[in-house]
Amino acid sequence: QVQLVESGGGLVQAGDSLRLSCAASGRAFSSYAMGWFRQAPGKEREFVAQISSGGGRKDYADSVKGRFTISRDNVKRTVNLKMRFPNPEDTAVYYCAASARAWEVKGKYDYWGQGTQVTVSS
């Protein structure tokens, strides 16, 4: 059983930095790949970033590559998303997710948080 709780969202101005956090329960956290997704009003949920269970491998959507950074701390059982130079197109509800696999290749995740709203103004 895994519970995920996101935090750190809010209203920011374009160009500011923002750090989202996801706190996870469960001792198996260190065996899970973790991902961040987002969903904007009227749009489909989209992949943002993934990090392997050990933190050594990362993947990003092209739209955020070079601007966002995903990281994790398996001792604290947290996953973070550092957002640099956000723009209004980054406005969405951001969700963290956990996969039972060490690296998710099928695009399927098993556990989801409730999400945190990020609004970027110009």
N, C-alpha and C positions, 0 to 999 in steps of 0.2 A: 504494500500500500504506500503510495507516494502522494504527498500533498505539496503543491507549489504555490507560493505567494509572491507576486510581483510588487515592486515598489519603485519609487523614484520618478514616476511620470508627473506631468504638469504642463503648465503653459510656459513656453520659452520663446525667445526671439531668435530669428534666423541668425546663424553665426555663433550662437552660444553653444556651450558643451553641456551634455546631459548624460547622466549615468543611471541606467536602470539596473535593478537588482532582483534576483529571484532566490528566495529562501526555500530549501527543499527539506522534507522530512524523509526518514528512512535510511537505514544503514547501507542499503544497496546503491546509494547515490553515486558512489565512485565507479560503479560498473555501467552506468548509463551515459549514453550520448545525450547531450542537451542542446536544445535549439531555441531560437527566438523567431517568432512569427509576428505578423502584424496584419490588421484589417482596417481599411479605411471605409467610411460610409459609402455604400453603393458599389463596393469592390469586393472581389474574392480575397480570402485569406492568402497571404503570400509568405514565402520563406524569406527570412532575413539572414540568419547565421546559424551555424552548427559548430559544436566543439566535441571532440571525442572524449571518451570516459576519462582518459588520463590527461587530457588537455593538450596533447602533442599535435593534434591535427585540427585544422579549422577550415571552414568553408563559408563563403559569403555570397549573397546575391549580388549581381553586377551593379545594381542600383546603389548599393551601400559600400561596396568594396573601396577601400582606401579612406573611408570616412568613419566607419563603425568598427569596433573591436570587441570580440567576445572573449571572455575569460572565465575561469572557474577556480574555486578553492574547495577541494574535496575534504578538507578538514572542517571548514566552516559550513560546508554543504551549501554553497552559494554559486550562482552563475550571474555574471554581469554583462551588460552591453554598454560600452562607452560610445556615445554618439558625438562625433565632432562635426562641426559645420552643418548642423541640420537645416533643412529648408522646409517650406510649407508642404512639399510633397511627402515628407516623412510623417505628417500628421496621421495618426492611426491609434487604434488600441493595440498595444504590444502584449503578446503572450509568450511565456516561457513554456517549454515542453520537454518531456523526458522520454527517451526511447529505451526499451529493455535491452537493446543491442549496444555494443561499445561504439559503433559507428553506424549511423543510419544511412542506408543506401537505397531503401525503398521509399523513403519519404513519409513513412508512417511513424507516428509517435503515440505512445501509450497513455501518457498523463499530461494534463494541461492545467495551467493556472487560470485565474479569473480575469487576468488582464489588467493593464494600467494604461490610462489615457495619456497620450503625448500630443500636444498641440503646439505647432510651430507657427509663429506669426512672422510676417515680413516687415 
